[in-house]
Amino acid sequence: MEVTPWVGMVFLRQILDKMGFREHIKSRNCLAAQHSKRGYEVSVI
């Protein structure tokens, strides 16, 4: 495996996926909603 500044991001992503982090963020009503069709979902940001 090549050592780069981004190596830890793979493991962080796996941990967040196993925790169900995206679903948890989507279930929060206190986050601002996107009103633009070109905007990103809050969970992506």
C-alpha positions as CSV (number, residue, x, y, z in Angstrom):
1,M,0.0,0.0,0.0
2,E,1.3,3.4,-0.9
3,V,1.5,5.9,2.0
4,T,-0.2,9.2,1.1
5,P,-1.9,11.9,3.2
6,W,-5.3,10.3,2.2
7,V,-4.6,6.8,3.5
8,G,-6.5,7.4,6.8
9,M,-9.6,8.6,4.9
10,V,-10.4,5.1,3.6
11,F,-10.5,3.8,7.2
12,L,-12.5,6.8,8.4
13,R,-15.0,6.2,5.6
14,Q,-15.4,2.5,6.6
15,I,-15.9,3.4,10.2
16,L,-18.5,6.0,9.4
17,D,-20.4,3.6,7.1
18,K,-20.5,0.9,9.8
19,M,-21.8,3.4,12.3
20,G,-24.6,4.5,10.0
21,F,-23.4,8.1,10.2
22,R,-25.0,9.2,6.9
23,E,-28.5,8.0,8.1
24,H,-28.0,9.6,11.4
25,I,-27.2,13.0,9.8
26,K,-30.2,12.7,7.5
27,S,-32.5,12.0,10.4
28,R,-31.6,15.3,12.1
29,N,-34.2,18.0,11.6
30,C,-32.1,20.9,12.9
31,L,-29.8,21.0,9.9
32,A,-30.4,23.5,7.1
33,A,-32.2,22.1,4.1
34,Q,-30.9,22.7,0.5
35,H,-33.4,24.6,-1.6
36,S,-31.3,24.7,-4.8
37,K,-31.5,21.9,-7.3
38,R,-27.7,22.3,-7.8
39,G,-26.9,22.2,-4.1
40,Y,-25.4,19.2,-2.3
41,E,-27.2,17.2,0.3
42,V,-26.2,18.0,3.8
43,S,-25.0,14.4,4.4
44,V,-22.6,14.7,1.4
45,I,-20.9,17.8,2.8
